[in-house]
Amino acid sequence: MKIINTTNAAEARGHYSQAIASEGLLFISGQLPISADGTHNYDKPFEEQAERVLANIDAILQAGGSQRESLLKVTVYIADLSKWGVFNEIYSKFMGEHKPARAVVPVPELHYGYQLEIEAIAKINK
């Protein structure tokens, strides 16, 4: 087991790692729309929050020897289910032709008042 951390994504500030690599898989912890420099973006529009979370996921994938096309499972926690369609458009552009297994889970609220959080599992390529 190997702990994965990168300065290109929001620092893990709690008792967790950005990701764990184990037996050829990369387990990415839930990512909030926090910038790599620690800037909180809870006041940003939903679209910007979604793009920031996906950028964090992308940075962690790269740090862990993986890539978007190697994502196996993605879980999206969303505080406003009416934003599902908007999220799906942003996510589709991010993923391109790749379609990993995915769940979108409506939740009543997220830490700091954020609108979404994403966790993922990917295959390690390197």
Rosetta blueprint (number, residue, H / E / L):
1 M L
2 K E
3 I E
4 I E
5 N L
6 T L
7 T L
8 N L
9 A L
10 A L
11 E L
12 A L
13 R L
14 G L
15 H L
16 Y L
17 S L
18 Q L
19 A E
20 I E
21 A E
22 S E
23 E L
24 G L
25 L E
26 L E
27 F E
28 I E
29 S E
30 G E
31 Q E
32 L L
33 P L
34 I L
35 S L
36 A L
37 D L
38 G L
39 T L
40 H L
41 N L
42 Y L
43 D L
44 K L
45 P L
46 F H
47 E H
48 E H
49 Q H
50 A H
51 E H
52 R H
53 V H
54 L H
55 A H
56 N H
57 I H
58 D H
59 A H
60 I H
61 L H
62 Q H
63 A H
64 G L
65 G L
66 S L
67 Q L
68 R H
69 E H
70 S H
71 L E
72 L E
73 K E
74 V E
75 T E
76 V E
77 Y E
78 I E
79 A L
80 D L
81 L H
82 S H
83 K H
84 W H
85 G H
86 V H
87 F H
88 N H
89 E H
90 I H
91 Y H
92 S H
93 K H
94 F H
95 M H
96 G L
97 E L
98 H L
99 K L
100 P L
101 A E
102 R E
103 A E
104 V E
105 V E
106 P E
107 V L
108 P L
109 E L
110 L L
111 H H
112 Y H
113 G H
114 Y L
115 Q L
116 L E
117 E E
118 I E
119 E E
120 A E
121 I E
122 A E
123 K E
124 I L
125 N L
126 K L
